[in-house]
Amino acid sequence: MKKTSSILAAAAAFAFASPVAVAQTEPADMAQSDTTMLTVNVKGMVCDFCARAVTKVFGKNDAVENVHVDLDNGEIHVGLKQGASLTDDEVESLVKKSGYAMVSVEREVS
């Protein structure tokens, strides 16, 4: 019984460990790195198949963290991985590879 209670005590101590100690061990530059969000205006996307095609093509790119297609507004919202970038030409190439025509790209850094 003592063995079980010592395991439970250790588990409880671990469960209530302070997250501040973990945060202090992270490199300082990680907290300051920026994430870029792209809004790509596209002509011709009208259905779920369109959204799946775009998501598949953009999702294969190493710089892309996440993709959301807004069919109502004809937009692709692309979150880039920290430190990654895509030029306008690269974005246009991905849109063309998906089978659509790019109108514009807007960038937002958060």
Secondary structure as a PSIPRED ss2 file (coil, helix, strand):
# PSIPRED VFORMAT (PSIPRED V4.0)

   1 M C   1.000  0.000  0.000
   2 K H   0.000  1.000  0.000
   3 K H   0.000  1.000  0.000
   4 T H   0.000  1.000  0.000
   5 S H   0.000  1.000  0.000
   6 S H   0.000  1.000  0.000
   7 I H   0.000  1.000  0.000
   8 L H   0.000  1.000  0.000
   9 A H   0.000  1.000  0.000
  10 A H   0.000  1.000  0.000
  11 A H   0.000  1.000  0.000
  12 A H   0.000  1.000  0.000
  13 A H   0.000  1.000  0.000
  14 F H   0.000  1.000  0.000
  15 A H   0.000  1.000  0.000
  16 F C   1.000  0.000  0.000
  17 A C   1.000  0.000  0.000
  18 S C   1.000  0.000  0.000
  19 P H   0.000  1.000  0.000
  20 V H   0.000  1.000  0.000
  21 A H   0.000  1.000  0.000
  22 V H   0.000  1.000  0.000
  23 A H   0.000  1.000  0.000
  24 Q H   0.000  1.000  0.000
  25 T H   0.000  1.000  0.000
  26 E C   1.000  0.000  0.000
  27 P C   1.000  0.000  0.000
  28 A H   0.000  1.000  0.000
  29 D H   0.000  1.000  0.000
  30 M H   0.000  1.000  0.000
  31 A H   0.000  1.000  0.000
  32 Q H   0.000  1.000  0.000
  33 S C   1.000  0.000  0.000
  34 D C   1.000  0.000  0.000
  35 T C   1.000  0.000  0.000
  36 T E   0.000  0.000  1.000
  37 M E   0.000  0.000  1.000
  38 L E   0.000  0.000  1.000
  39 T E   0.000  0.000  1.000
  40 V E   0.000  0.000  1.000
  41 N E   0.000  0.000  1.000
  42 V E   0.000  0.000  1.000
  43 K E   0.000  0.000  1.000
  44 G C   1.000  0.000  0.000
  45 M C   1.000  0.000  0.000
  46 V C   1.000  0.000  0.000
  47 C C   1.000  0.000  0.000
  48 D H   0.000  1.000  0.000
  49 F H   0.000  1.000  0.000
  50 C H   0.000  1.000  0.000
  51 A H   0.000  1.000  0.000
  52 R H   0.000  1.000  0.000
  53 A H   0.000  1.000  0.000
  54 V H   0.000  1.000  0.000
  55 T H   0.000  1.000  0.000
  56 K H   0.000  1.000  0.000
  57 V H   0.000  1.000  0.000
  58 F H   0.000  1.000  0.000
  59 G H   0.000  1.000  0.000
  60 K C   1.000  0.000  0.000
  61 N C   1.000  0.000  0.000
  62 D C   1.000  0.000  0.000
  63 A C   1.000  0.000  0.000
  64 V E   0.000  0.000  1.000
  65 E E   0.000  0.000  1.000
  66 N E   0.000  0.000  1.000
  67 V E   0.000  0.000  1.000
  68 H E   0.000  0.000  1.000
  69 V E   0.000  0.000  1.000
  70 D E   0.000  0.000  1.000
  71 L C   1.000  0.000  0.000
  72 D C   1.000  0.000  0.000
  73 N C   1.000  0.000  0.000
  74 G C   1.000  0.000  0.000
  75 E E   0.000  0.000  1.000
  76 I E   0.000  0.000  1.000
  77 H E   0.000  0.000  1.000
  78 V E   0.000  0.000  1.000
  79 G E   0.000  0.000  1.000
  80 L E   0.000  0.000  1.000
  81 K C   1.000  0.000  0.000
  82 Q C   1.000  0.000  0.000
  83 G C   1.000  0.000  0.000
  84 A C   1.000  0.000  0.000
  85 S C   1.000  0.000  0.000
  86 L C   1.000  0.000  0.000
  87 T C   1.000  0.000  0.000
  88 D H   0.000  1.000  0.000
  89 D H   0.000  1.000  0.000
  90 E H   0.000  1.000  0.000
  91 V H   0.000  1.000  0.000
  92 E H   0.000  1.000  0.000
  93 S H   0.000  1.000  0.000
  94 L H   0.000  1.000  0.000
  95 V H   0.000  1.000  0.000
  96 K H   0.000  1.000  0.000
  97 K H   0.000  1.000  0.000
  98 S H   0.000  1.000  0.000
  99 G C   1.000  0.000  0.000
 100 Y C   1.000  0.000  0.000
 101 A E   0.000  0.000  1.000
 102 M E   0.000  0.000  1.000
 103 V E   0.000  0.000  1.000
 104 S E   0.000  0.000  1.000
 105 V E   0.000  0.000  1.000
 106 E E   0.000  0.000  1.000
 107 R E   0.000  0.000  1.000
 108 E E   0.000  0.000  1.000
 109 V E   0.000  0.000  1.000
 110 S C   1.000  0.000  0.000
